């Protein structure tokens, strides 16, 4: 009989306040050793048919630490079975999705256990049908003092993981689940590396688990799952070092250092508990509800990925600012983060020595997209893939009408989309009968509306490419002259006249591309640019006047990227094995504002993410393509490039407010 397994992890949002743990070289265990902390495990949980893996993992790690303390700390800590349903409800409440089985991020679960604590399982049992019921007041009162009070984020490095486990501490982390994971069997119960075909497709979902040991001889991490003791090796499985080290597969590593129990002392470096009012109230602000795309497997994400990437998450959210001392002695680097960006308070930026040795600040601001299974995808057939012999290169830069400079804003996504929008209008003016007149779109207008969509209009928080695409599709874009790019006005809402002027100027056809170099080449041969994001490392700032991008070193890739950046691909050259890319740092940077990204880099899914083909830009008063959506609409769609068929829209294309059949504007609704 087929057994349905549930996941439910979400990559963390970015948070510059994360406390990080980095073990020194003398703390790294020597090779050939092994550690096993599974004797501290109280319970092998079964999350059953809820997406509560993060709550199950954290409760398992919490119980482990209390049991460890009961055996190793004078005075003895008594451990108990924490309520997973209590923790899962409060975590979702902090994310604004308490009524839905939406899964949760590891950080939000950690913060919930730190802030509101956790009651005993007997106080609020794991009855899955009650997942959307708020626990009674007595459960909150019983949870006071039962907190996770020391926890730290680990760097994604196998030696850091080994040092953490040697330090007698488990860590919780997330990973992408592919179909091959369900083939784990005895006698070894070691998961297999996903096949290339699996990696090219979306994962089934994300899952959170607890690392409880390592074995250097077998090159694997011992992991506690939450699918019951009748699964795997009595509830455990073994993850290869090769898998857990890969940022494309795994994310968000949290060391669980100290759990407290009511009436017992806390260590001196413990986080202080909130007062009783803060604990029993709803102290956490609601976050963007990401649950609508969760499906059977929880939430899916296009990471560079991050990860994200960041993400996740948003950023995705494994990425921290680099200390001032670590970048040429000039300054710090901040990143755009991971969706939703409600906790990001810093602008993404980086200080770079320019060709004349003058310090120049360059900003990024991209965030990996939130998942959405309804994205319309474009996949070119084999006969559409350009031959290296007949089409060795393509260059669409002749259509580019402006090389933008985003200045000191994290607005790279708005700059990239405005470039692609203008490029398409110029292309149409030369290739479409009747002639399209192009104009310079307002980047600040687009950047504001995208951040408003993400709930961050008052912050220079960066944005995801999909949300920027959606904003240009839904609200359109006015001319630059109507809302100029004055960076100090980034958090001012444009006047109503700008919204009126934006009607009809939409991005009305756009599709997500698969991460494949032949798909990229086919898109460019199809005369269409595409916008995408990538990880920025320090070596990127070494691009010279020839514009050729050096590959980041292995050491750089093992560390944290400086940030995420969104750009526009406008050409390719098979002989040089590179993609021609339009940046948004002005025409004095690189090769007149362009650079050349090696195929090897753009093909790497741990370095690049979120590829959007820009197929058709609409200008007010001009006809729409026949397959573009037209007519009135009310409210945003929950997906990109998609509108419910019941409303007369065409799946895969955006809705514009100009009706090409009637020749007039209809039903534009302002938000």
Protein Blocks (a to p, Z undefined) as FASTA:
>chain_A
ZZdddehiacddddfkbccddddfklpccehiacdfklmpmbdcdekjadklmmmmmmmm
mmmmmmmmmmmgghiaadddddfklmmmmmmmmnopambcebpafklmmmmmmmnopadf
kloccdfklmmpccdfklmmmmgopacfbdcdddddfklmmmmmmnopacdddddddfkl
mmgccfklpacdddfklmmpccfbdcddddfbdcfklopacdddfebjkgcjhhiacddf
klmmpmklggciaddfbdcdehiacdfkbccdddfklmmmcfbccdddfklmnomnopad
ddehjlnopgajolammcccddfklngolaccddebjcdfklbcbdcddddddfkopacd
ddehiacddddfkbccddddfklpccfklmmbccfklmpmbdcdekjadklmmmmmmmmm
mmmmmmmmmmgghiaadddddfklmmmmmmmmnopambcebpafklmmmmmmmnopadfk
lmccdfklmmpccdfklmmmmgopacfbdcdddddfklmmmmmmnopacdddddddfklm
mpcfkopacdddfklmmmccfbdcddddfbdcfklopaddddfebjkgcjhhiacddfkl
mmpmklggciaddfbdcdehiacdfkbcedddedjdfbehiacfklopaehiacdfbdfk
nopaehiacZZ
